[in-house]
Amino acid sequence: MLRPCFLVIDQEFPGSISTRKLVLETAKYNVLTAYSSSEALQILQRYPGLDGIVLNASGHEEHCLTLIEKFRKIAPEIRIVLTSGKDTVDCGTVDLHLDSYDPRKLLAALAKMFPEANARLVQRDDELEDEYKGRAE
């Protein structure tokens, strides 16, 4: 797995760009975005091999506990990161619960969840930087 692929579920309007999506793509992760619970379930059914889900705890058509249960039925091994800001929401078993929307915390958490892939991404960035420096000289 060179670049982990995540499903970001974001209740923003489909015409706008998700902040979490931009953060993950900037960090060189692959990202699919769903703007509703039903769209997220459709995407996961189509791509059950995704590496993880980044889910905001609130703002869905159904409670996050029910939604996560549905995710687990489709892809039992998928890693789920729940973000909830300062709210404490019981969404059942997740791999990581971030009580902050801080992008640095999200990236640090994903780097810990996928250490090998993260190391490869960092190595590739270093190689590209060296190559760029070599061309500039």
NUPA-963588 format. One record per residue (C-alpha): residue number from 1; x, y, z; residue in one letter. Coordinates in steps of 0.2 Angstrom, whole numbers, m for minus. Layout:
N
+-----+-------+-------+-------+---------+
| num |    xx |    yy |    zz | residuo |
+-----+-------+-------+-------+---------+
| NUM |     X |     Y |     Z |       A |
...
+-----+-------+-------+-------+---------+
REM end
This chain:
137
+-----+-------+-------+-------+---------+
| num |    xx |    yy |    zz | residuo |
+-----+-------+-------+-------+---------+
|   1 |     0 |     0 |     0 |       M |
|   2 |     9 |    15 |    m6 |       L |
|   3 |    m4 |    28 |    m3 |       R |
|   4 |   m18 |    24 |     9 |       P |
|   5 |   m36 |    29 |     2 |       C |
|   6 |   m49 |    36 |    14 |       F |
|   7 |   m67 |    40 |    13 |       L |
|   8 |   m71 |    57 |    20 |       V |
|   9 |   m89 |    60 |    25 |       I |
|  10 |   m92 |    78 |    25 |       D |
|  11 |  m109 |    87 |    26 |       Q |
|  12 |  m103 |   102 |    16 |       E |
|  13 |  m112 |   106 |     0 |       F |
|  14 |  m106 |    95 |   m14 |       P |
|  15 |  m100 |   110 |   m24 |       G |
|  16 |   m88 |   116 |   m10 |       S |
|  17 |   m72 |   107 |    m6 |       I |
|  18 |   m70 |    98 |    11 |       S |
|  19 |   m56 |   105 |    22 |       T |
|  20 |   m52 |    87 |    28 |       R |
|  21 |   m51 |    81 |    10 |       K |
|  22 |   m39 |    95 |     6 |       L |
|  23 |   m28 |    91 |    21 |       V |
|  24 |   m27 |    73 |    17 |       L |
|  25 |   m23 |    76 |    m1 |       E |
|  26 |   m10 |    88 |     3 |       T |
|  27 |    m2 |    75 |    14 |       A |
|  28 |    m2 |    63 |    m2 |       K |
|  29 |   m16 |    52 |     4 |       Y |
|  30 |   m30 |    47 |    m9 |       N |
|  31 |   m47 |    53 |    m4 |       V |
|  32 |   m65 |    49 |    m9 |       L |
|  33 |   m78 |    61 |    m2 |       T |
|  34 |   m96 |    58 |     2 |       A |
|  35 |  m108 |    71 |     7 |       Y |
|  36 |  m121 |    61 |    15 |       S |
|  37 |  m123 |    44 |    25 |       S |
|  38 |  m132 |    36 |    10 |       S |
|  39 |  m118 |    41 |    m2 |       E |
|  40 |  m105 |    35 |    10 |       A |
|  41 |  m113 |    18 |    11 |       L |
|  42 |  m114 |    17 |    m8 |       Q |
|  43 |   m96 |    22 |   m10 |       I |
|  44 |   m90 |     9 |     3 |       L |
|  45 |  m100 |    m5 |    m6 |       Q |
|  46 |   m92 |     0 |   m22 |       R |
|  47 |   m74 |     1 |   m14 |       Y |
|  48 |   m74 |   m10 |     1 |       P |
|  49 |   m55 |   m11 |     0 |       G |
|  50 |   m53 |     7 |     6 |       L |
|  51 |   m40 |     9 |    20 |       D |
|  52 |   m51 |    20 |    32 |       G |
|  53 |   m65 |    32 |    35 |       I |
|  54 |   m64 |    49 |    42 |       V |
|  55 |   m81 |    53 |    50 |       L |
|  56 |   m88 |    68 |    58 |       N |
|  57 |   m99 |    62 |    73 |       A |
|  58 |  m114 |    73 |    70 |       S |
|  59 |  m124 |    80 |    55 |       G |
|  60 |  m129 |    64 |    47 |       H |
|  61 |  m147 |    57 |    42 |       E |
|  62 |  m144 |    43 |    55 |       E |
|  63 |  m135 |    42 |    71 |       H |
|  64 |  m116 |    38 |    69 |       C |
|  65 |  m118 |    22 |    79 |       L |
|  66 |  m130 |    15 |    66 |       T |
|  67 |  m119 |    21 |    52 |       L |
|  68 |  m104 |    14 |    59 |       I |
|  69 |  m113 |    m3 |    61 |       E |
|  70 |  m117 |    m2 |    43 |       K |
|  71 |   m99 |     2 |    38 |       F |
|  72 |   m93 |   m13 |    48 |       R |
|  73 |  m106 |   m25 |    39 |       K |
|  74 |   m99 |   m20 |    22 |       I |
|  75 |   m80 |   m19 |    27 |       A |
|  76 |   m77 |   m27 |    44 |       P |
|  77 |   m58 |   m23 |    45 |       E |
|  78 |   m60 |    m4 |    39 |       I |
|  79 |   m51 |     8 |    51 |       R |
|  80 |   m63 |    22 |    57 |       I |
|  81 |   m57 |    39 |    63 |       V |
|  82 |   m71 |    49 |    72 |       L |
|  83 |   m70 |    68 |    74 |       T |
|  84 |   m82 |    76 |    86 |       S |
|  85 |   m74 |    93 |    91 |       G |
|  86 |   m78 |    96 |   109 |       K |
|  87 |   m94 |    86 |   109 |       D |
|  88 |   m94 |    69 |   117 |       T |
|  89 |  m104 |    57 |   106 |       V |
|  90 |  m106 |    38 |   108 |       D |
|  91 |  m103 |    31 |    91 |       C |
|  92 |   m98 |    13 |    96 |       G |
|  93 |   m81 |     6 |    92 |       T |
|  94 |   m70 |    16 |    82 |       V |
|  95 |   m51 |    15 |    79 |       D |
|  96 |   m48 |    32 |    85 |       L |
|  97 |   m59 |    46 |    92 |       H |
|  98 |   m52 |    64 |    89 |       L |
|  99 |   m60 |    77 |   100 |       D |
| 100 |   m53 |    91 |    89 |       S |
| 101 |   m54 |    96 |    71 |       Y |
| 102 |   m36 |   101 |    71 |       D |
| 103 |   m28 |    95 |    54 |       P |
| 104 |   m11 |    92 |    63 |       R |
| 105 |   m20 |    79 |    75 |       K |
| 106 |   m29 |    70 |    61 |       L |
| 107 |   m13 |    68 |    51 |       L |
| 108 |    m3 |    63 |    66 |       A |
| 109 |   m16 |    50 |    70 |       A |
| 110 |   m16 |    43 |    52 |       L |
| 111 |     3 |    42 |    52 |       A |
| 112 |     2 |    31 |    68 |       K |
| 113 |   m12 |    20 |    60 |       M |
| 114 |    m2 |    17 |    44 |       F |
| 115 |    16 |    19 |    49 |       P |
| 116 |    23 |     9 |    34 |       E |
| 117 |    14 |    19 |    21 |       A |
| 118 |    18 |    35 |    30 |       N |
| 119 |    36 |    31 |    30 |       A |
| 120 |    35 |    28 |    11 |       R |
| 121 |    26 |    44 |     8 |       L |
| 122 |    39 |    54 |    18 |       V |
| 123 |    53 |    44 |     9 |       Q |
| 124 |    45 |    48 |    m8 |       R |
| 125 |    44 |    67 |    m4 |       D |
| 126 |    62 |    67 |     1 |       D |
| 127 |    67 |    59 |   m15 |       E |
| 128 |    57 |    72 |   m25 |       L |
| 129 |    64 |    86 |   m15 |       E |
| 130 |    82 |    79 |   m19 |       D |
| 131 |    78 |    78 |   m37 |       E |
| 132 |    71 |    95 |   m38 |       Y |
| 133 |    86 |   102 |   m29 |       K |
| 134 |    97 |    93 |   m42 |       G |
| 135 |    88 |   101 |   m56 |       R |
| 136 |    89 |   118 |   m49 |       A |
| 137 |   108 |   118 |   m47 |       E |
+-----+-------+-------+-------+---------+
REM end
